Amino acid sequence: MPEVPEHLLRRSRERRKALGLPVEGEEGEAPADEPAAADAGAADAGAAAAPPAAGGDDGGEGGGEDVETQGGAKIPAHLLERSKRRRAAAAGEAAPAAAGGGTATAVAAPPAPTATGPGGHTQRLLTVVKSGSIQQTRAEAQDKVHVWPHLLVIEFASILIVMAALTIFSALVKAPLLGLADTNKTPNPSKAPWYFLGLQELLTMFHPMVAGVTIPGVGLLLLAVAPFVDKNPSHRPTDRKFAIAIFTIFIMLWAVLVIIGSFFRGEGFNFVFPWNNGTFFEL
Amino acid sequence: MAIGNGRNGNGNGRVRVSAALDKVDEKVRGSQAWNSIFRPGSIYRRGYTDSPRNRSYVIMNNVLYHLHPVKVKRHAVKVSYTLCLGGLSFFLFILLTVTGIFLMFFYRPTTATSWNDIRTLETAVTFGSLVRNMHRWAAHLMVLTVFLHMCRVFYHGAYKAPREFNWVIGVILLTLTLLLSFTGYLLPWDQLALWAVTVGTNMMGYTPVFGSSVRYVLLGSQQIGDQTLLRWYVLHVLLLPFVIVIFMAVHFWRVRKDGGLSGPL
């Protein structure tokens, strides 16, 4: 407990006397309590003493109209009224209770309502919060890291690696440029770009409308609606065996078709083995 | 130290040089111009220190803020989770744009000139061959990375709510990527280009009901020729990139709006 300088206490006492407020040490009641109360409230007494005008002014008003607090916020008149009534009703017990109440006792101990804050308050109402205006939001704790440097460094490194690999590859491997296009000279075999070779492979099995339009169209459509068909909310592979199996079969089928179309189709788009006849494939 | 300085005098020189450098640094990085370019928190600003606050500022005061939030889930930065496939697809798109613009300087989309332009590009233009090779290989690689990105997303179940719509956008992006690659295939106007496109457009000609119209719109005539080359050129360098950029913007935006990368499995 910090010691309050004697001169401050003295000044406080003088001011309080001048304002007609009860001064500690001159109270008739509970002289036995006094040293303890003074001790407990020493800091507060000092604090109250420093701006003595504040408490005095508020005590002076205390009427039916709104009271301007130090912060500028108004305390609604009806609340002050209500509090006054409550205090009056409980006046009998209020004084002893306040006396035993710890910190503010030195200031608030006296029974008279005019002795303390606005309208006899020993505390101030700062604001009124309507019920329901407070929302409890419970943020889920997430384990997060800063994008800089953790993510950007990875992105930068991966870009560098790809860029370097691509540059080296491009310096070593030339992009194909065959002879000038000639509509009268059909190369044998004629192949689509590699990603369409699965479709071209399907052409050998189905009618062109089915292979070239229906199957890729339906395939893309199925792919697009996958999230609306797959209602299983789980992300865990063990819960998604069916979806994963279907997708893997789909992809594998496609990959096999592309590989066959790329490497196992020779002249006349007939099935050949690349190790017998060489590859007929240009990227 | 003091002994070393006494022997050769280098220590003093070093101090003077570093002090001079400091002064230059203060002049340059303390200048108004420098500070107008690099926003607060930039790692290029004077006095950048590695603190959580500055780490946030690096992103918040950076154009990358359009792509990345300040923080991401820890598992989302694991290379083994994403394999960087989506980001690399985007990077390849940028690379293809840059190399493609270079190629446009030397290319005229007519049957009489295009093949010769490519030949000239390869033999007479500095880095012409390298840039063309990069453009072509990057294009194939991009088809691959986009496809693998889709597989990755599927196997992680990342297309599930709330990311359904972004998956649909992704399928559109895959289609656009294939179309971009396919339209570029014709442009060198060599035998490979001509006949690959012939095979492809013949297939499209089997579209029920409007088959022949689809084929006509794509070719600009009854058979592949000048009109086709011009159309596919415009599609390849203008229309499809424009469309794909819009879809990419939506795609990236939704990635963030849907809560970043999907959670750990």
Interface residues (C-beta under 8 A of the other chain):
Chain A: Q142 D143 K144 V145 H146 V147 W148 P149 H150 L151 L152 I154 E155 S158 I159 V162 M163 L166 T167 F169 S170 A171 V173 K174 A175 P176 L177 L178 G179 L180 A181 D182 T183 K185 T186 P187 S190 K191 A192 P193 W194 Y195 F196 L199 Q200 L203 H207 P208 M209 A211 G212 V213 L220 L223 A224 A226 P227 F228 D230 N232 P233 S234 H235 R236 P237 R240 A243 I244 F247 I251 E282 L283
Chain B: P52 R55 S56 V58 I59 L64 H68 P69 V70 K71 V72 K73 R74 H75 A76 V77 V79 C84 G87 L88 F91 L92 L95 T111 W115 I118 R119 E122 S129 L130 R132 N133 M134 H135 R136 W137 A138 H140 L141 V143 M150 C151 F154 Y155 H156 G157 A158 Y159 K160 A161 R163 E164 W167 V168 V171 I172 T175 L178 S181 F182 Y185 P188 W189 D190 Q191 L192 A193 L194 W195 A196 T198 V199 G200 N202 M203 M204 Y206 T207 P208 G211 Q223 I224 G225 S262 G263 L265
